[in-house]
């Protein structure tokens, strides 16, 4: 866990022992994933303060997926932040993505 926000949150929820954090860190979890095939879609606003301040690290997750051979579509959305408007703009893509990969379409 390299981002300050995550360190603060993990300390608050899980305590000071950083060795226990990896079981909740998505970038670490994907490295050891052994389940069914995955296909992941992530949208990230490039104007999101959490991203700009390096508190969100989608590139670290992307590297973990690449190393594991797990398909990831990481889309950076120009001018979007972390707001309801951002979510509402791209939610249909995510619902369609989940339905497709859960064989609902």
N, C-alpha and C positions, 0 to 999 in steps of 0.2 A: 504494500500500500504506500504509494509515493505522494499522493496529493494531500495537502493540509486538511481539507474538509473531511476527507475519508479517515485520516488519522484521528481527528477529533471525534468523529462519529464512532469509529471502531473502539476507541479508548472508552468512550461513554457507555457503549453497549457491551463490550467484550472484555474490558479491563486493559491493563498495561502490557500483558504478555503478548507481544506481537506474533509469536509463533502460532497462536490460535486464530489469528486473523485470516490466514490464507484460505481457510475453508469457506470464507464468505466473500472473497475478492474475485470478481468475475474474470479478471485476466489470469489469475492463478487457477481458478476452477476449470477453465477451458483447457488448460495445459494437461490436465489429468482426466479429461472427459472420456468416458468409455461407453456411452449410451448410443441410442439410435442416431442415424444421420441427422445433421442439423443444417439449417439454412437460415442465417440471421440477417435481419434488416435493422439498421440503426440510422436515425436521422439526428444530426447534430447541428444546431445553429451556430454559425461562425461568430455571431455577436453575443452569444451567451456569456455572461460575466463569469460563470463557473468554468467555462471552457477557456476564455481569454486569460484568466488567472491561473490556469493549469491545475484546477481542482477537479476537472473532468479530463480523463486521459483516454479517449477512444482509440488513439493510435496504439496505445499499449495493448488494448484488447484486440485490435486489428493484427498486431504482430503475433499475439498468442494464437489467434485463429489461423493465421497463415502458416505458422510453424506446425500446427496440428492438422492442417489440410481441411479446415472447416470453412465452408462458404460464408462469406460475410459481405453484405452490401452496406458499406458505411457511406452515407450521403451527407455532405456538408451543405447546409442551406444558408445561402448568402443573406445577411441582414437579419436573420432570426435570432431571438434570444431564447429564454427558458419559460416562456409565457403560455397561457392558455391558447392564445392565437396561434402560436407555433404548433402546439399539439393538435388543435382543431384543423389546421391546414393539412396535416399529413396523416391524420388518423385513418382515413379511408385506405390509404396505401398499406398501412400496417394490418388493418382488418383483412384486407384482400390477401396479403402475404400469409397471414396465419391460416386463413381458410384454405388457401392453396396447399400449404404444407401440412395441414391436418386432414387433407383429402376431403374437404367440405365443398369444394367447387368442382 
